[in-house]
Amino acid sequence: MTVPPALSSDALFTKSKVYMQRALARKDAHDLDEYQLWASLALELLGKSVLAELHPSLVADPQSSDSLFAAAGRVVSTDIKTISAKTLFLRLGNMSARFDKTVADFCNAIAQRRNAELHSGDAPFRAMRLDAWQDRFWHAAEVILSIRSQNLETWLGADQAAAPKALLEHAASARADAVGVRIGNARDAFSRRTSGERTRTLDDLASKTTTHFTDLFEASGDAIWRDACPACTGQAFVTGEQVSEEITDQGADTDWAWETVEQTFSPEEFHCPACELRLRGFAELEVAGLGGEHTEEIERELEYEPEYGND
């Protein structure tokens, strides 16, 4: 089925990337009004690309028969209309539990400011401080991108080997903002529980070991270890891949030969069962202060006993 660019997921995604590049260019030029304008447009196009990936009809205006025909693969007119931002953000809530009311409210608010900026004499963007919207913008974008199984680096083009330094810095800042909002949301949600419930949850986790949480992660790591949650401060868990090992001691007696080995692991995924904060990938864990390597010392039997008496 041939879908016109107006309803094509790939075309919408590509256009959203172009608009986001324009937004960042305006930020670099210290034009924060246009930065927010282009960013709001990019966010809406990104959301529509997610719906269109499931089916083009989800972004076609249901009041326009020409648009519905186009979504079905038959273009009868070039006048193709798409759904409103309000409808878009309502539908994205059905695509991911992470696109909750808080994210939807932010997306609707920035879309409303954009409409006022473009269609009235008001200047709502000028009244918005950068720190009042930017971190929540990156969080919303990260949530939408996760539905497409993509990330901020891909959207911004920072995953390319020849990406400019400025773009890499924007991507790192965006990642830090998005993770910061996620941690804050988990902290706020946990704090809304009763004091008794919080205490019982934390005490229960403190009594458990890593063996209770082997199915906690999506990734299949080589080891699981404990760490404090940056949101609720409770006992949480990290899994990661082994990156090295070093033999620190060897020995033998009449019954067996053994060696002591120090193994080093790089963290890949974090999950707190108490507040349900989840972080994936080294970049996110590093932002949250959880990116340090983990070491464990184990003692194991030698596969081959050392030879004696040959000197």
Summary of the structure (lengths in Angstrom):
residues: 311
radius of gyration: 25.3
end to end distance: 78.4
largest distance: 94.2
contacts: 927
relative contact order: 0.08
helix: 50%
strand: 17%
